């Protein structure tokens, strides 16, 4: 079993910042890519950012220059630093991790991010 525990969501004003954290535990031998998706009401889930075990990153165009993804391989943790937030960033954010040779994808429970004045 793989467990992903997220933290750091909440309510923030436009222009503000939030830091999301996700810690992986359990059967995580061969932990590969980690990252974040988000899903806003009435919209499909979309990739926000991902990071390989070697530290290569990928971002959605909508968050480039505002969000930064990082990971601590020793702690099996992935961090999403979100700056200059706007109302369009409001969504439930889901952490994921790919584990093993087959790169099975596991998901966190989701954390709500609300950007509102």
C-alpha positions, 0 to 999 in steps of 0.5 A: 500500500502507498499512502500520500498525505497532503497538507497546506491548502486553504483560503488566500487572497489574490496575489497571495501564496500557499505552499502544498506538501505531500508525503509518500509512505508505505510500499514506495520502493522505486518511487518515480515521478511525483506531482500535482493535478488540480480540478476546479468545479465543472472542469476536468482534472489537469496537470499542474506540475511534475518532477522526476526522481532526478529533479527534472520539472514540468509545468502547465503553461498557466502556472509557469513563473508562479509555481515551483515544484520541488522534492526531497527524496530522502523524505519522499516528499513533494512540495508545490510553492504557489505564488501570485495566486489568482481566482483561476487557481481555485481548485482541489489539488491532488498529489500523485506518485508513480511507483515501481517498474510499472509506474503505478500511479497513486493519489492523495486525498486532495486539498482545497485551494481557494483564492478569493478576496 
